Amino acid sequence: MAATTRHARRPPLARLREAASAARPHGLTTRLRQRVAWVARAASALQSLCGDDAAARPVGAAWDLVPWACVLLTTGVARARPRRVAAAQLYPWLASLLLFGLPHGACDHLVLPRIARPPWTRRDGILFYLLYLAGCGLVLLLWMVSAPAGLLFFLALTIWHWGSADGVTLPGSAARYAAGSLARGLIVVLAPVALHPAASMDAFAAILALPLFGAAHAPWFADVLPRVATTGAAIGVVAELGGITRSVRRGEGRQAAKGTVELALLLGLFAAAPPVAAVGVYFVAWHAFRHVLRVGALLDENAGAPAPSPARGRPWWALVARYHARALPLTAVSLAGLAGVALAVGRRDTGRLVAVYLVLLSALTLPHAAVVALWDYYLRAAPDQRGAIRK
């Protein structure tokens, strides 16, 4: 029994290596032995890339490996079965209603109280909710006044929000963090538009055609946006390559390797998959997944102090489950609001439902991004306070 317990506690990578070494005595074929050994070497290389103590930090390893695996799988399927991916391009967005996507901002009301110093009061909570709702209302008002302006604002805000979410783990100064965040944001938001302008414009047209908005007619939009996207994506790629080069010069080999891997994975995804599917996979499996891990580590009593990346604590799947349980009340409220709007615009039209969902996300993104930006600012401006906000 003791030997069995010790074996069960061994890291999966160690057991994989043992399987590779034990393949010959069990009479497995040469090809199978080679495949097992190759998987063991690849897992070892990825674990090393994710950090020296990745095996002891399952959350830290998952931070990289889960998004990379999802993006790599989607890219492979998109190249092998492009029609199937095109037919299923709305599935990531529909899945995000319950998993990672919509819930990933539903614990914002728990973040600031956790990092605030002195302790959060009831008055602070009331003010938070009022400002949060006001931010959502302002974005919806902009959409109603001018849908193209609302869409452009959403894209610009998402460039920073998604980029800074990836840039939060960058070491060094605030300038390096800002430059890296902007470069990554330009890539993940504008590269899909630049690589697939026609399909992207069709998706944007579905949003602008919703009967909720006025002043949606903008013939210049379809001509200008692809050009801007091409220029912006190129700037992002050049800037990120420059950051990788600077990491190499500083002797930051692991940071340079991770940057290279992520840049290649993202460009491969955006080139292979339709833009709606590619952005949906990135949103759910990369951006929202990492945010859930990060907030889950902050809120978990075993995870230690708040940190720019997930800290030691529960396994990542336990943090994900606990996070979604905490997010359930506000996720349910958001779903109820979405359902009400969907009934007004046509509940049987899946494309229109997703368009309404994107508008709802744009409204929630402004206050959500403000909360995350405030958290990131104090993590860098007051590291001695371990992420605390001084009121």
Backbone hydrogen bonds, N-H to C=O, Kabsch-Sander energy under -0.5 kcal/mol:
donor,donor_aa,acceptor,acceptor_aa,energy
5,T,1,M,-2.3
6,R,2,A,-2.4
7,H,3,A,-2.2
8,A,4,T,-2.2
9,R,5,T,-1.5
10,R,6,R,-0.5
10,R,7,H,-1.0
15,R,11,P,-1.9
16,L,12,P,-2.2
17,R,13,L,-2.2
18,E,14,A,-2.1
19,A,15,R,-2.2
20,A,16,L,-2.0
21,S,17,R,-2.2
22,A,18,E,-2.0
23,A,20,A,-0.8
26,H,22,A,-1.1
27,G,24,R,-2.0
28,L,23,A,-1.7
33,R,29,T,-2.3
34,Q,30,T,-2.3
35,R,31,R,-2.1
36,V,32,L,-2.6
37,A,33,R,-2.4
38,W,34,Q,-2.5
39,V,35,R,-2.6
40,A,36,V,-2.1
41,R,37,A,-2.4
42,A,38,W,-2.7
43,A,39,V,-2.8
44,S,40,A,-2.2
45,A,41,R,-2.4
46,L,42,A,-2.6
47,Q,43,A,-2.6
48,S,44,S,-2.2
49,L,45,A,-2.1
50,C,46,L,-2.1
51,G,47,Q,-0.8
54,A,51,G,-1.3
57,R,53,D,-0.8
57,R,54,A,-0.7
61,A,57,R,-2.3
62,A,58,P,-2.2
63,W,59,V,-1.8
64,D,60,G,-0.7
64,D,61,A,-1.0
65,L,61,A,-2.8
66,V,62,A,-1.4
68,W,64,D,-2.2
69,A,65,L,-2.5
70,C,66,V,-2.2
71,V,67,P,-2.5
72,L,68,W,-2.6
73,L,69,A,-2.5
74,T,70,C,-2.4
75,T,71,V,-2.4
76,G,72,L,-2.2
77,V,73,L,-2.5
78,A,74,T,-2.6
79,R,75,T,-1.8
80,A,76,G,-2.1
81,R,77,V,-3.6
85,V,81,R,-1.9
86,A,82,P,-2.3
87,A,83,R,-2.2
88,A,84,R,-1.5
89,Q,86,A,-1.0
91,Y,88,A,-1.5
94,L,90,L,-2.2
95,A,91,Y,-2.9
96,S,92,P,-1.7
97,L,94,L,-1.2
98,L,95,A,-1.5
99,L,95,A,-2.2
100,F,98,L,-0.6
101,G,99,L,-3.0
102,L,96,S,-3.2
104,H,100,F,-1.4
104,H,101,G,-0.9
105,G,102,L,-1.0
106,A,103,P,-1.9
108,D,105,G,-1.2
110,L,107,C,-1.8
111,V,107,C,-0.8
111,V,108,D,-0.8
112,L,108,D,-1.1
114,R,110,L,-0.9
115,I,111,V,-1.5
116,A,112,L,-1.4
117,R,389,I,-3.7
125,G,121,T,-1.9
126,I,122,R,-2.3
127,L,123,R,-2.4
128,F,124,D,-2.4
129,Y,125,G,-2.2
130,L,126,I,-2.2
131,L,127,L,-2.5
132,Y,128,F,-2.6
133,L,129,Y,-2.6
134,A,130,L,-2.2
135,G,131,L,-2.4
136,C,132,Y,-2.0
137,G,133,L,-2.5
138,L,134,A,-2.4
139,V,135,G,-1.7
140,L,136,C,-2.2
141,L,137,G,-2.4
142,L,138,L,-2.1
143,W,139,V,-2.1
144,M,140,L,-2.1
145,V,141,L,-2.1
146,S,142,L,-2.8
147,A,214,G,-1.3
150,G,146,S,-2.2
151,L,147,A,-2.5
152,L,148,P,-2.5
153,F,149,A,-2.4
154,F,150,G,-2.1
155,L,151,L,-2.5
156,A,152,L,-2.5
157,L,153,F,-2.7
158,T,154,F,-2.4
159,I,155,L,-2.0
160,W,156,A,-1.3
161,H,157,L,-2.7
162,W,158,T,-2.7
163,G,158,T,-0.6
163,G,159,I,-1.4
164,S,160,W,-3.1
165,A,161,H,-1.5
166,D,162,W,-1.4
167,G,163,G,-2.1
168,V,164,S,-0.9
169,T,166,D,-0.7
170,L,167,G,-1.8
177,Y,173,S,-1.8
178,A,174,A,-2.6
179,A,175,A,-2.6
180,G,176,R,-2.6
181,S,177,Y,-2.3
182,L,178,A,-2.4
183,A,179,A,-2.3
184,R,180,G,-2.3
185,G,181,S,-2.5
186,L,182,L,-2.4
187,I,183,A,-1.6
188,V,184,R,-2.5
189,V,185,G,-1.9
190,L,186,L,-1.8
191,A,186,L,-0.6
191,A,187,I,-1.8
194,A,190,L,-2.6
195,L,191,A,-2.6
196,H,192,P,-1.7
200,S,196,H,-2.2
201,M,197,P,-2.5
202,D,198,A,-1.9
203,A,199,A,-1.8
204,F,200,S,-2.4
205,A,201,M,-2.5
206,A,202,D,-1.7
207,I,203,A,-1.2
208,L,204,F,-2.6
209,A,205,A,-1.6
210,L,207,I,-1.5
213,F,210,L,-1.4
214,G,144,M,-1.1
218,A,216,A,-0.7
221,F,218,A,-1.7
222,A,218,A,-0.5
223,D,220,W,-0.6
224,V,220,W,-2.6
225,L,221,F,-2.2
227,R,223,D,-0.7
228,V,224,V,-2.5
229,A,225,L,-2.9
230,T,226,P,-2.3
231,T,227,R,-2.2
232,G,228,V,-2.9
233,A,229,A,-2.9
234,A,230,T,-2.1
235,I,231,T,-2.3
236,G,232,G,-2.3
237,V,233,A,-2.5
238,V,234,A,-2.5
239,A,235,I,-2.7
240,E,236,G,-2.4
241,L,237,V,-2.6
242,G,238,V,-2.2
243,G,239,A,-2.1
244,I,240,E,-2.3
245,T,241,L,-2.4
246,R,242,G,-2.3
247,S,243,G,-2.0
248,V,244,I,-2.0
249,R,245,T,-2.1
250,R,246,R,-1.8
251,G,248,V,-1.3
252,E,247,S,-2.8
253,G,251,G,-1.4
256,A,252,E,-2.3
257,A,253,G,-2.5
258,K,254,R,-2.5
259,G,255,Q,-2.3
260,T,256,A,-2.2
261,V,257,A,-2.6
262,E,258,K,-2.6
263,L,259,G,-2.3
264,A,260,T,-2.3
265,L,261,V,-2.6
266,L,262,E,-2.5
267,L,263,L,-2.4
268,G,264,A,-2.2
269,L,265,L,-2.3
270,F,266,L,-2.7
271,A,267,L,-1.8
272,A,268,G,-2.0
273,A,269,L,-2.6
278,A,274,P,-3.1
279,V,275,P,-2.6
280,G,276,V,-1.7
281,V,277,A,-2.5
282,Y,278,A,-2.4
283,F,279,V,-2.8
284,V,280,G,-2.4
285,A,281,V,-2.4
286,W,281,V,-0.5
286,W,282,Y,-1.5
287,H,282,Y,-2.5
288,A,283,F,-2.9
289,F,284,V,-0.9
290,R,286,W,-2.0
291,H,287,H,-2.0
292,V,288,A,-2.6
293,L,289,F,-2.1
294,R,290,R,-2.4
295,V,291,H,-2.9
296,G,292,V,-2.6
297,A,293,L,-2.3
298,L,294,R,-1.6
299,L,295,V,-2.7
300,D,296,G,-1.8
303,A,300,D,-1.5
318,A,315,P,-0.7
319,L,315,P,-1.9
320,V,316,W,-2.3
321,A,317,W,-2.1
322,R,318,A,-2.5
323,Y,319,L,-2.5
324,H,320,V,-2.3
325,A,321,A,-1.8
326,R,322,R,-2.1
327,A,323,Y,-2.3
328,L,324,H,-0.9
328,L,325,A,-0.5
331,T,327,A,-2.4
332,A,328,L,-2.6
333,V,329,P,-1.8
334,S,330,L,-2.3
335,L,331,T,-2.4
336,A,332,A,-2.1
337,G,333,V,-2.1
338,L,334,S,-2.5
339,A,335,L,-2.6
340,G,336,A,-2.0
341,V,337,G,-2.0
342,A,338,L,-2.6
343,L,339,A,-2.0
344,A,340,G,-1.0
345,V,341,V,-1.6
346,G,342,A,-1.5
349,D,346,G,-1.2
350,T,348,R,-0.9
353,L,349,D,-2.3
354,V,350,T,-2.4
355,A,351,G,-2.0
356,V,352,R,-2.5
357,Y,353,L,-2.3
358,L,354,V,-2.3
359,V,355,A,-1.7
360,L,356,V,-2.3
361,L,357,Y,-2.6
362,S,358,L,-2.3
363,A,359,V,-1.9
364,L,360,L,-2.1
365,T,361,L,-1.9
366,L,362,S,-1.0
368,H,364,L,-1.8
369,A,365,T,-3.4
370,A,366,L,-1.8
371,V,367,P,-2.1
372,V,368,H,-2.2
373,A,369,A,-2.7
374,L,370,A,-2.2
375,W,371,V,-2.2
376,D,372,V,-2.9
377,Y,373,A,-2.5
378,Y,374,L,-1.9
379,L,375,W,-1.7
380,R,376,D,-1.5
381,A,377,Y,-3.3
382,A,378,Y,-1.7
385,Q,382,A,-1.7
386,R,383,P,-1.5
387,G,382,A,-0.9
388,A,385,Q,-1.0
389,I,115,I,-3.1
390,R,388,A,-0.5
391,K,117,R,-2.0
391,K,389,I,-0.7
